[in-house]
Amino acid sequence: MSLAKQYESAAPTTLISGPEVWMESDATLQLAAVARLDGCVRAVGMPDLHPGRGYPVGAVVATRGVVHPQLVGGDAGCGARLAITTVAKLDADRLERRLRDAFAEDVLTDVDPAALFAAAWHRGARGLATVEGIPEGLRLLAERESETDHDGLPASGDPDRFAIGAAQALGTIGGGNHFAEISRVAAVHDTAAASALGLERSALIAVAHSGSRGLGTVLGAAWGARPLRDADLATYLGELAGACRFARANRLVLVYRLLAALGALREHTLRGGFDVTHNDVRAEPVAGADAWIHRKGCAPAHADALTIVLGSRGAPSWIMRGTGDELGLRSVAHGAGRRMTRSDALAKLKAKYRRDQVARAPLGGRVLCDDKALLFEEHPDAYKAIEPVIAALEHHQLATRVAALAPVVTVKL
């Protein structure tokens, strides 16, 4: 097929960008290729768009009649969870010590692994409340969760192939750009939305960014790059639903570790919170007809729903309120987006900074990370500036700002 014919068959593509948004040509070329996939009816690149392994990260894609597992990738269920507290004062040295202890402790040592996996796979974060041996603080958090069923899709397929080692991974951060963090509310822009969430300026927030750990890798390897229809599509979506529920349970355990270190595991110190998944597939309408919405590094932003765009160690994260605009397929960027590959960041930034410098964030926060290479690979300089990303989302009316969260201590252990 000629290049002209390929572009004739491409689905409409939208790039959410702005004059100050840095965008790599390889990412836009990958997005153009996605628009030519079988069944694609819309493709949208967010301002954090950057190249992935064959498919871009920071893209949301609508298809009909077919699902493409590669548009979710091997980090199925990845997302972010927030838990808001009334705590405003802390001793940074003491918190750092307590966080190291909290992430070194095996908090699920008295729990049967099979029961733990089954609860997370079938019922998500809420399911943890039903498991014997769960710490009381974690049970308190789980009981505050609503029942989640991933849009009514049962966790189907063969969960046994995902179970090996899964329970032991629950409550772990993972590598790459994943993290757990204590943040502080640095600014409030939407007082009504912030008040409804129990969010006040200077309050401390627990933020966890992680996924389904090894489950997503198994899921991606099992289904590969082929388009799925009919029975295969249904089976994949069921397995994806189980992985997404497991990922939400994983983030709840991470938030439990953060809150335990902060001393905020009491009803009177806990306010609201939410969890968003930015690597999954959902059934949603597009142009008045049902479609499969694939999000890969895109946070949902339905009308009036809260979402979060993650910053870096040197830039704030932003809680935002979605508009539900179909221009962006009811989505926003999930973060700032990389501007350097990890290998480039390691080579360039290692020559620019000392290790003691990269363990301190530009906004004054601290970083707990024993992996020297990861400190450089995930340095703020490796990411796009967050402000142009947020401005582009607002300019295109995909979401509005609610509050900025400045990192206090970031954990990558």
N, C-alpha and C positions, 0 to 999 in steps of 0.2 A: 504494500500500500504506500502511495506517495505521501510525502509530508503534508501536502495540501489536503489530501483525503483524510489523513489522520486528524487534522485540526477541524475538518468539517464534521467529523463524528464525535468530537469532544463535547462534553457537557458544559453548560455555563459555569464559568469560574470567576470567583470574586477574591480580591486581595484586600484585606483590611490593613491599611497602612497609613502613613503620614509622612510629611516632609523630613522629619528627624528620625524616622524608623530605619535602622540599618537592616538591609535585606540582602541575603546572599543569592546569587543567580542560580546556583545549584538547587536551592530549595524551591524556587519558583518553577524550574524545569521539572522537578519531581512532582510538583502540584499539577502541572500541565499533563504529565503522564497519567496521574491518577484520574484526571477528568476523562480519560479515554478508556478507563476500565469498563468491563462488561456491566451493564445495568446502571452506570453512574448517571444521575440526573442533575446534581449540583456538587461543586467542590469549592470550599472556602479556605483560604489561608489567613491565619491570624497574624498580628504584628510580631509575635514571637516565632514565626515560621523559621525553621532551620532544617538542614538536610538530615535525614535518617538513613537507616540501612535499606536503601532502595525506595523508601517512601518517606515523605516529609513528616516531621514532628511539628505540632501546632496547626493541624488541619482537621476540618470536619467535613465529612463526605456523605451525601445522600444517594442511596441506590434503591432500585425497585426490583423485586423478584430474586435478588441475589445478595449474599453477604460475603465480604472479603475479609477473612481473618487477619491478613497482613496489615489491614488498615487499623487494627487494634494493636498488633505487635505482641512482643513477648512480655510486656509489662501490664497484662490484663488486670483491670481493677485498680490501677494506680490512681491515687487521688489525694485529697487533703482533708484533714479533720481539725476543727477548732473547738476548744473548750474555754469558756470565758470565766474568769474568777473575779472576786472582789479584792484580791490581794493587790496592794500597790507598792509595798515596801519590801526590800530584800537586801540581804548581804551577799554580794556577788561571789565572794570567795567561798562562803558557806554553801551557796546554791551550787557552785561548780563541784564541790566535793560531794554533795548529796546527789547530784545528777550522775556522777561517775558511779556511785554506789548503786543507784537505782537501775542503771543500765547494765551493771555487772550481775545483779541479783537474778536468780531463776525464780520468777514470781509464780510460775505454773508448775512447780516441782511436785505438788501434791495432787495434781490433776491427771486423770487417765487420758493418755494421748488420743486414743480412739474416740472417746466421748467428746473431747475438746474439738477435734477435727470435724466430727459429725455436726456438732452444734454450730460451728462457724460456717461450714459449708451449706447447711440447710436453712439456718436462721440468722446468719450474720452476727452483728455486734450484740443484738438483743439475746441471741441464743446463749451467750456466755453466762448469763444470769442463771441458767438452768443446770450448769455443770458443778458437780460436787468438788470441793477443794479449791474453788476460786477464791482469791483474797477478797475480804469484805469490801474494800475500797473499789475494786474492780467490779464486784457485783452491784454496788451502788450505781456506778456509771452505766453498766449494762441495763439495769432496770429503768433507767431514764430514757433508753432508746425506744423508738417506735419499731414495730415489726416491719422488716424490710423483705420484700419478695421480688425485687428487681422486675418491676412492671408485671407481676403475676406469673413470670416464667419460673417453673420449678427447676431446681438443680437436678439435672438428669444425667444421662450418660453413665459412665463408670467412675464414680468418685474414688474407688480404691487405687486407681493408677495415679491419683494426685496426693494420696494420703501419706506416702512414705516421707518421713522427715518434716511434714507440714506442721504438725503440732509444735515441734521444737523450734520452728521458724517464727511462730506466732509471737508478736511483740518485738520483732527485730527490724531494724531500719532498712538494711540493704545498702548497696553501694551507689555509685554514680551521684545523681543530684538529689537523692532522697535524704531526708533529715528529720530530726525532732528538735523543737525549739521553744524556748520561753521568749515571748515577744511582749512589748509594751505598746499600748494604744498611744500613738504619737499625735494623732489628729482625728477629729470627728467632723465629717462634712455633711452627713445626713442624720440629724439629731433624732428624727422620728424612727428611722430604721434602727439606729444604734440603741435607742431606748427600748424598743421592742425586743432586742436581742440581749438586753442587760449589759450593754457595752458602755463603759465610761472612760473618759480620757485618763491616762496614766495607769489604768488597770493592767494586770498581767494576764497573758493569754497563752495557753498551751496549743502548739501547732504541730501536727504530724503529717509528713509527706512521705508516703510509701505505698507499696502495692501488695500483690498477692504472693510476693517472694518467688519461690521456685515454681509455684503452680502455673503462673503465666508462661514460663519457659516451656513447661511440659505441654500446655495447651497449644502454644504456637507451633511447637515441633510436630505435634500430632496432626494438625490440620494443614500446615504448610501454606502455600500461596495460591491454592486453587479456589475458584469461586464456589460457593456452597448454595445449594437449592434444596427445597423439599425436605426430605427426612434428615439429610446431613445438616441442613441449615438449622432445623429444630434441635438436633442433638448438640450442635456446637453452641447455640444460644443457651441451652440448658447448662452446659459445662461452663460457659462464660459467666452465667449468673452465679453459679457456685463459687467460682474464683473471685468474682466481685464481692460477694458476701464475705468470703474469707478475708479479702483485703480490707473491708470496713472493720471487721473484727480485729485485724492486725493493728489498724490505726487506733482503735479504742485502747488496746493494751499499751501502745506507745504513749498515748495521752495519759493513761493511768500512771505510767512511770514518771512522766513530767510532773503531774499533779502531786504525786507522792513526794517527790523531791521538793516541791514548792510548799508542801504542807497545806494543800488546798482540797483535800478529799473529805470535805464535810458539806452537808446540804447548804449551810448558810454562807459558804464561800464559793459555791458553784452557781453560775448564772446559765445563760443559754449556750448554744453552740450549733454546729452543723457539720455535715460531711458531704463532700462532692467527689464524684468519680470522674476522672478525665481521660480514661482509656477504656471504652466499652462500646456496645451497640445498643441502641434503643429504637423502638418503633414510635415514630412521630410523623405528623402530617407535614407535607411539603407541597405547596401550590394546590392545596385542597385534596390531596390524595395521600394514602399511607406510604411511608418510605422507611428504610432502615438508615438511621443516623449513626455513622461511625465517627467516634471521637478519638483522636490520637494526639494527646497533649492538648486537649481543649476542654475547658470547664463548662458545664451546662449553665445557661443564663436565662432561664424561663422568666416570664413576666412576674415581677415583684419578688422573685426568689433570690436569696442571698448566695453569693459565690465568692471565690477568692482567686486573685491573681498573685502568684508567689513571686517575691522579689529574690534577691540574692543576699549573701552575708553583708553586702555593702549597700543594700537598697531595701526600702520598705516593701512589705507585701500589702496588697490592697483588698479589703473586703468591699465588694461591689454589689449593687442590686441590679438584676437583669431586667431587660425590657421585653424579652421574648421576641425580638425582631427576627423575621425570617431571612433578612439579608445575610446575617451571620449564622443562620440555622440554629438560632437560640443558643448561642455559645459565645465564649470569650477566650482569650489567651489563658493558658494555665500558668504562665510565668513570664519572665523576661525573655527567655530564649537564648540559646548559646550563640556566640559570635566567634568562638574558637573551638576547634576540636580538642578533646582531652590531651592528645599527644602534643598539639601545638601549644596549648596552655602550659603544660608541664615544661616544655623546652624553653618557651619565651619568658614565663614568669619566674621560673627558677633562677634565671639569670638576672632578673630585675629585683626580686625580694629575698630577704632572709626568712628562715623558717619562723622566727619569733614575730616577724612582721605579719605573716599570713595567718597566724593564730589569733590575731586581733583584727576585728572588722572595722572598716572605715567609719561606721556609725557608732563605734565605741563598744560594740558587742564582743563577746568572747566565743571562741570556737574550740570545742572538745573533739579532737580528731588525732588518733595515733598513727594514721597512715599519711606519711609525709607527701607522697605523690598526690593523694587525693586533695590535700590542702591547696596545692597549686592547680590541679585540674578543675577544682570547683571554686577558684578564686573569683571575686566579683568582676575582675577585669575580663574573665572569659565569657561574660554575659553581656547582653545588650542593656542599655540604660532602660530602667523601668518607666520613667516618666513619659517618654514618647509613646510607649506601648499603651499605658493607661489613657493618655490623651487621644490616641487613635481610636480606642474602643468607645470613648465618650463622643468623639467627633462623628463616628458612624452610628451612634445611638444604640449601641448594643448593651450598654450598662452604664450606671452612674456610680460615683464614689460614695462609699459609706464611711470608711475609716482606714487610716494607715497604721500598720503594725511595724514597729522598729525592732529588729532582733536584739535580744539581750544576751542569751547564751544559746548557741547552735550546737547540737549534738550530732556527730557523725561517727558513732562508735559501733 
